Amino acid sequence: MLDKTIAAVVISAIAFVTVYLLTPILIKTLEKRKLVVKDYNRVGGAVVPRPGGPSILAGIMASEIVLYALYSSAAILAIIITTFLAFLVGLADDRKVLGGWFKPLALAGSAIPIILLGIYAPGVYESHLAFPLFGHVRIPELYIALIIFMIPITGNTINSIDVLNGVASGFMTIASFALTISLFIVHNYDIAIASLPLGFVSLAFYKYHKFPSRIFPGDSGALTLGAMYGAIAIVGHVEIIAAVALLPAVINSFLFLSSVKRIIEHRQLKSNPVEHTEDSKLKATTHKDAPVTLVRLIVANRPMTEKEVGFTIFKLALFSAALAIITAFMMDVHI
Protein backbone atom coordinates (compact mmCIF):
# COMPACT_ATOMS: atom_id res chain seq x y z
CA MET A 1 0.00 0.00 0.00
CA LEU A 2 1.37 3.41 -0.97
CA ASP A 3 2.41 5.90 1.66
CA LYS A 4 -0.40 8.44 2.06
CA THR A 5 1.81 11.35 1.01
CA ILE A 6 2.70 9.59 -2.22
CA ALA A 7 -0.94 8.62 -2.75
CA ALA A 8 -1.98 12.26 -2.31
CA VAL A 9 0.56 13.40 -4.91
CA VAL A 10 -0.42 10.65 -7.36
CA ILE A 11 -4.19 11.22 -7.27
CA SER A 12 -3.73 15.01 -7.41
CA ALA A 13 -1.60 14.61 -10.52
CA ILE A 14 -4.11 12.21 -12.09
CA ALA A 15 -6.99 14.62 -11.43
CA PHE A 16 -5.19 17.68 -12.80
CA VAL A 17 -3.58 16.04 -15.86
CA THR A 18 -6.78 14.20 -16.87
CA VAL A 19 -8.84 17.39 -17.00
CA TYR A 20 -5.99 19.45 -18.47
CA LEU A 21 -5.53 17.02 -21.38
CA LEU A 22 -9.14 15.95 -21.97
CA THR A 23 -10.78 19.39 -21.95
CA PRO A 24 -9.24 20.61 -25.26
CA ILE A 25 -10.40 17.37 -26.89
CA LEU A 26 -13.88 17.88 -25.42
CA ILE A 27 -13.95 21.46 -26.72
CA LYS A 28 -13.26 20.29 -30.28
CA THR A 29 -15.82 17.49 -29.99
CA LEU A 30 -18.54 19.84 -28.73
CA GLU A 31 -17.77 22.37 -31.46
CA LYS A 32 -17.92 19.66 -34.11
CA ARG A 33 -21.32 18.54 -32.81
CA LYS A 34 -22.45 22.19 -32.57
CA LEU A 35 -23.11 21.85 -28.84
CA VAL A 36 -22.45 25.52 -28.16
CA VAL A 37 -24.26 28.35 -26.37
CA LYS A 38 -24.05 32.10 -26.72
CA ASP A 39 -21.96 34.03 -24.21
CA TYR A 40 -24.22 37.05 -23.71
CA ASN A 41 -21.67 38.93 -21.64
CA ARG A 42 -18.96 38.74 -24.32
CA VAL A 43 -18.50 41.58 -26.77
CA GLY A 44 -19.85 40.35 -30.10
CA GLY A 45 -21.78 37.50 -28.45
CA ALA A 46 -19.29 34.67 -28.99
CA VAL A 47 -20.47 31.07 -28.83
CA VAL A 48 -18.87 28.73 -26.31
CA PRO A 49 -18.93 24.90 -26.19
CA ARG A 50 -20.97 23.32 -23.39
CA PRO A 51 -21.01 21.15 -21.27
CA GLY A 52 -17.58 20.60 -19.77
CA GLY A 53 -18.98 18.14 -17.26
CA PRO A 54 -17.54 15.03 -18.95
CA SER A 55 -13.92 16.14 -18.54
CA ILE A 56 -14.58 17.24 -14.95
CA LEU A 57 -16.13 13.86 -14.15
CA ALA A 58 -13.28 12.01 -15.87
CA GLY A 59 -10.70 13.73 -13.68
CA ILE A 60 -12.65 13.01 -10.52
CA MET A 61 -13.43 9.39 -11.34
CA ALA A 62 -9.89 8.54 -12.51
CA SER A 63 -8.31 9.85 -9.31
CA GLU A 64 -10.92 8.68 -6.80
CA ILE A 65 -11.13 5.16 -8.27
CA VAL A 66 -7.34 4.85 -7.98
CA LEU A 67 -7.59 6.00 -4.36
CA TYR A 68 -10.39 3.53 -3.68
CA ALA A 69 -8.33 0.72 -5.22
CA LEU A 70 -5.52 1.58 -2.81
CA TYR A 71 -7.53 1.92 0.40
CA SER A 72 -11.01 0.37 -0.21
CA SER A 73 -12.73 3.01 1.89
CA ALA A 74 -16.54 3.06 2.01
CA ALA A 75 -16.39 6.84 2.45
CA ILE A 76 -14.46 7.20 -0.83
CA LEU A 77 -16.97 4.91 -2.52
CA ALA A 78 -19.79 7.14 -1.24
CA ILE A 79 -18.07 10.19 -2.77
CA ILE A 80 -17.62 8.38 -6.10
CA ILE A 81 -21.23 7.17 -6.42
CA THR A 82 -22.85 10.41 -5.27
CA THR A 83 -20.67 12.49 -7.59
CA PHE A 84 -21.42 10.26 -10.58
CA LEU A 85 -25.18 10.36 -9.95
CA ALA A 86 -25.07 14.16 -9.67
CA PHE A 87 -23.26 14.28 -13.02
CA LEU A 88 -26.07 12.26 -14.63
CA VAL A 89 -28.62 14.70 -13.20
CA GLY A 90 -26.72 17.65 -14.63
CA LEU A 91 -26.21 15.96 -17.99
CA ALA A 92 -29.95 15.34 -18.29
CA ASP A 93 -30.57 19.02 -17.61
CA ASP A 94 -27.89 20.03 -20.12
CA ARG A 95 -29.62 18.06 -22.84
CA LYS A 96 -33.09 19.39 -22.05
CA VAL A 97 -34.19 22.20 -19.73
CA LEU A 98 -36.28 20.40 -17.12
CA GLY A 99 -38.58 21.77 -14.44
CA GLY A 100 -37.24 23.79 -11.51
CA TRP A 101 -37.90 20.96 -9.05
CA PHE A 102 -36.13 18.30 -11.12
CA LYS A 103 -32.58 19.02 -9.97
CA PRO A 104 -33.26 19.32 -6.22
CA LEU A 105 -35.29 16.10 -6.15
CA ALA A 106 -32.87 14.18 -8.35
CA LEU A 107 -29.88 15.40 -6.35
CA ALA A 108 -31.64 14.31 -3.17
CA GLY A 109 -31.72 10.84 -4.69
CA SER A 110 -27.98 11.12 -5.37
CA ALA A 111 -27.43 11.39 -1.61
CA ILE A 112 -29.06 8.04 -0.84
CA PRO A 113 -25.87 5.97 -1.48
CA ILE A 114 -24.18 7.83 1.39
CA ILE A 115 -26.98 6.76 3.73
CA LEU A 116 -27.00 3.15 2.51
CA LEU A 117 -23.22 2.80 2.73
CA GLY A 118 -23.38 4.29 6.21
CA ILE A 119 -25.74 1.48 7.25
CA TYR A 120 -23.47 -1.29 5.98
CA ALA A 121 -20.17 0.41 6.83
CA PRO A 122 -20.47 2.42 10.07
CA GLY A 123 -18.23 5.45 10.10
CA VAL A 124 -19.08 6.71 6.62
CA TYR A 125 -20.88 9.54 8.38
CA GLU A 126 -21.55 10.53 11.97
CA SER A 127 -25.06 11.49 13.10
CA HIS A 128 -23.94 14.71 14.72
CA LEU A 129 -22.86 18.22 13.80
CA ALA A 130 -19.59 19.61 15.09
CA PHE A 131 -19.66 23.31 16.04
CA PRO A 132 -16.65 25.47 16.86
CA LEU A 133 -16.10 25.84 20.62
CA PHE A 134 -19.48 24.30 21.51
CA GLY A 135 -18.66 20.75 20.46
CA HIS A 136 -20.92 18.06 18.98
CA VAL A 137 -24.68 18.05 18.77
CA ARG A 138 -26.19 14.61 18.17
CA ILE A 139 -29.20 14.56 15.85
CA PRO A 140 -29.52 10.93 14.64
CA GLU A 141 -32.85 11.18 12.82
CA LEU A 142 -32.43 14.76 11.65
CA TYR A 143 -28.98 14.02 10.27
CA ILE A 144 -30.41 11.64 7.67
CA ALA A 145 -32.60 14.52 6.46
CA LEU A 146 -29.53 16.78 6.49
CA ILE A 147 -27.70 14.39 4.15
CA ILE A 148 -30.65 14.33 1.75
CA PHE A 149 -30.87 18.14 1.75
CA MET A 150 -27.15 18.91 1.69
CA ILE A 151 -26.29 17.44 -1.72
CA PRO A 152 -29.06 19.41 -3.53
CA ILE A 153 -28.01 22.55 -1.64
CA THR A 154 -24.30 22.35 -2.47
CA GLY A 155 -24.97 21.19 -6.04
CA ASN A 156 -27.45 23.94 -6.84
CA THR A 157 -25.41 26.54 -4.96
CA ILE A 158 -22.43 26.05 -7.26
CA ASN A 159 -24.75 25.85 -10.26
CA SER A 160 -26.37 29.17 -9.33
CA ILE A 161 -23.03 31.00 -9.15
CA ASP A 162 -21.98 29.71 -12.57
CA VAL A 163 -23.07 32.90 -14.34
CA LEU A 164 -19.78 34.45 -15.46
CA ASN A 165 -16.63 33.20 -17.18
CA GLY A 166 -14.46 31.25 -14.76
CA VAL A 167 -16.47 31.93 -11.62
CA ALA A 168 -17.74 28.43 -10.81
CA SER A 169 -14.40 26.67 -11.37
CA GLY A 170 -12.35 29.45 -9.75
CA PHE A 171 -14.66 29.62 -6.75
CA MET A 172 -14.57 25.85 -6.30
CA THR A 173 -10.77 25.84 -6.51
CA ILE A 174 -10.62 28.22 -3.55
CA ALA A 175 -13.41 26.60 -1.51
CA SER A 176 -12.26 23.02 -2.03
CA PHE A 177 -8.63 23.68 -1.12
CA ALA A 178 -9.85 25.49 2.00
CA LEU A 179 -11.91 22.40 2.82
CA THR A 180 -8.88 20.16 2.28
CA ILE A 181 -6.72 22.29 4.58
CA SER A 182 -9.49 22.24 7.18
CA LEU A 183 -9.73 18.45 7.02
CA PHE A 184 -5.99 18.21 7.70
CA ILE A 185 -6.37 20.62 10.63
CA VAL A 186 -9.08 18.46 12.26
CA HIS A 187 -6.89 15.38 11.64
CA ASN A 188 -9.21 13.69 9.13
CA TYR A 189 -6.31 12.81 6.86
CA ASP A 190 -8.00 10.11 4.76
CA ILE A 191 -10.85 12.36 3.60
CA ALA A 192 -8.44 15.29 3.22
CA ILE A 193 -6.54 13.22 0.66
CA ALA A 194 -9.82 12.17 -1.01
CA SER A 195 -10.78 15.85 -1.31
CA LEU A 196 -7.62 16.84 -3.18
CA PRO A 197 -8.93 15.82 -6.64
CA LEU A 198 -11.82 18.28 -6.33
CA GLY A 199 -9.42 21.21 -6.00
CA PHE A 200 -7.08 20.06 -8.75
CA VAL A 201 -9.92 19.23 -11.15
CA SER A 202 -11.39 22.69 -10.57
CA LEU A 203 -7.99 24.32 -11.06
CA ALA A 204 -7.31 22.46 -14.31
CA PHE A 205 -10.76 23.28 -15.68
CA TYR A 206 -10.33 26.96 -14.71
CA LYS A 207 -7.50 27.12 -17.26
CA TYR A 208 -10.14 26.79 -20.02
CA HIS A 209 -13.10 28.32 -18.19
CA LYS A 210 -11.47 31.59 -17.11
CA PHE A 211 -12.25 34.81 -18.98
CA PRO A 212 -12.57 34.60 -21.95
CA SER A 213 -14.04 31.11 -21.59
CA ARG A 214 -13.24 28.42 -24.12
CA ILE A 215 -15.80 26.07 -22.53
CA PHE A 216 -18.65 26.25 -20.01
CA PRO A 217 -19.08 23.53 -17.34
CA GLY A 218 -22.84 23.36 -17.85
CA ASP A 219 -25.14 21.84 -15.26
CA SER A 220 -23.27 18.53 -15.49
CA GLY A 221 -20.02 20.23 -14.50
CA ALA A 222 -21.40 22.57 -11.82
CA LEU A 223 -23.56 19.90 -10.16
CA THR A 224 -20.68 17.42 -10.20
CA LEU A 225 -18.39 19.86 -8.40
CA GLY A 226 -21.06 20.95 -5.93
CA ALA A 227 -22.28 17.45 -5.11
CA MET A 228 -18.76 16.15 -4.57
CA TYR A 229 -18.09 19.09 -2.23
CA GLY A 230 -21.21 18.21 -0.24
CA ALA A 231 -20.33 14.52 -0.11
CA ILE A 232 -16.84 15.31 1.19
CA ALA A 233 -18.31 17.58 3.87
CA ILE A 234 -20.60 14.77 5.06
CA VAL A 235 -18.13 11.89 5.11
CA GLY A 236 -15.44 14.20 6.49
CA HIS A 237 -17.71 15.38 9.34
CA VAL A 238 -16.96 19.04 8.51
CA GLU A 239 -20.40 20.29 7.46
CA ILE A 240 -20.18 23.62 9.31
CA ILE A 241 -16.68 24.34 8.00
CA ALA A 242 -17.80 23.51 4.47
CA ALA A 243 -20.75 25.89 4.76
CA VAL A 244 -18.46 28.71 5.91
CA ALA A 245 -16.12 28.22 2.92
CA LEU A 246 -19.14 28.32 0.61
CA LEU A 247 -20.71 31.47 2.11
CA PRO A 248 -20.63 33.79 -0.96
CA ALA A 249 -22.32 31.15 -3.11
CA VAL A 250 -24.82 30.34 -0.35
CA ILE A 251 -25.68 34.04 -0.01
CA ASN A 252 -26.13 34.23 -3.79
CA SER A 253 -28.60 31.31 -3.72
CA PHE A 254 -30.46 32.78 -0.74
CA LEU A 255 -30.80 36.19 -2.43
CA PHE A 256 -32.03 34.57 -5.64
CA LEU A 257 -34.60 32.32 -3.98
CA SER A 258 -35.87 35.00 -1.59
CA SER A 259 -36.43 37.45 -4.45
CA VAL A 260 -37.92 34.97 -6.92
CA LYS A 261 -39.84 33.10 -4.16
CA ARG A 262 -39.85 29.82 -6.06
CA ILE A 263 -37.45 27.28 -7.52
CA ILE A 264 -36.82 28.19 -11.13
CA GLU A 265 -34.12 27.69 -13.75
CA HIS A 266 -31.98 30.73 -14.55
CA ARG A 267 -32.73 30.10 -18.21
CA GLN A 268 -36.45 30.54 -17.50
CA LEU A 269 -36.13 34.03 -16.02
CA LYS A 270 -37.99 36.82 -17.83
CA SER A 271 -35.69 39.57 -16.55
CA ASN A 272 -31.95 39.31 -15.94
CA PRO A 273 -30.42 40.73 -12.75
CA VAL A 274 -27.81 42.67 -14.73
CA GLU A 275 -27.72 44.65 -17.96
CA HIS A 276 -24.96 45.88 -20.26
CA THR A 277 -23.70 49.40 -20.69
CA GLU A 278 -22.69 50.77 -24.08
CA ASP A 279 -19.07 49.81 -23.37
CA SER A 280 -20.16 46.23 -22.48
CA LYS A 281 -19.78 46.54 -18.72
CA LEU A 282 -22.25 44.94 -16.31
CA LYS A 283 -24.66 47.11 -14.35
CA ALA A 284 -27.57 46.35 -12.02
CA THR A 285 -30.92 46.17 -13.78
CA THR A 286 -33.75 48.54 -12.96
CA HIS A 287 -36.46 45.94 -13.60
CA LYS A 288 -38.45 45.36 -10.40
CA ASP A 289 -39.24 41.72 -11.27
CA ALA A 290 -35.57 40.79 -11.81
CA PRO A 291 -34.02 38.56 -9.12
CA VAL A 292 -31.49 39.84 -6.62
CA THR A 293 -28.13 38.07 -6.95
CA LEU A 294 -24.59 38.49 -5.67
CA VAL A 295 -23.48 39.86 -9.03
CA ARG A 296 -26.30 42.41 -9.03
CA LEU A 297 -25.20 43.63 -5.58
CA ILE A 298 -21.55 43.83 -6.66
CA VAL A 299 -22.34 46.10 -9.63
CA ALA A 300 -24.99 48.12 -7.76
CA ASN A 301 -22.65 51.07 -7.12
CA ARG A 302 -20.94 51.20 -10.49
CA PRO A 303 -20.73 49.23 -13.73
CA MET A 304 -17.88 46.72 -13.86
CA THR A 305 -16.35 44.46 -16.47
CA GLU A 306 -17.07 40.76 -16.25
CA LYS A 307 -13.45 40.13 -15.29
CA GLU A 308 -13.66 42.68 -12.44
CA VAL A 309 -16.83 41.09 -11.09
CA GLY A 310 -15.22 37.65 -11.23
CA PHE A 311 -12.19 38.78 -9.23
CA THR A 312 -14.47 40.46 -6.68
CA ILE A 313 -16.23 37.13 -6.16
CA PHE A 314 -12.84 35.42 -5.80
CA LYS A 315 -11.86 37.93 -3.09
CA LEU A 316 -15.05 37.06 -1.23
CA ALA A 317 -14.24 33.36 -1.71
CA LEU A 318 -10.74 33.86 -0.28
CA PHE A 319 -12.18 35.68 2.73
CA SER A 320 -14.66 32.85 3.36
CA ALA A 321 -11.89 30.29 2.87
CA ALA A 322 -9.85 32.04 5.58
CA LEU A 323 -12.88 32.01 7.90
CA ALA A 324 -13.36 28.28 7.23
CA ILE A 325 -9.75 27.53 8.14
CA ILE A 326 -10.06 29.62 11.32
CA THR A 327 -13.24 27.67 12.13
CA ALA A 328 -11.31 24.42 11.68
CA PHE A 329 -8.69 25.57 14.20
CA MET A 330 -11.50 26.41 16.63
CA MET A 331 -12.84 22.88 16.18
CA ASP A 332 -9.40 21.48 16.87
CA VAL A 333 -9.02 23.62 20.00
CA HIS A 334 -12.27 22.19 21.38
CA ILE A 335 -11.28 18.62 20.65
Summary of the structure (lengths in Angstrom):
residues: 335
radius of gyration: 19.2
end to end distance: 30.0
largest distance: 60.6
contacts: 1235
relative contact order: 0.15
helix: 67%
strand: 6%
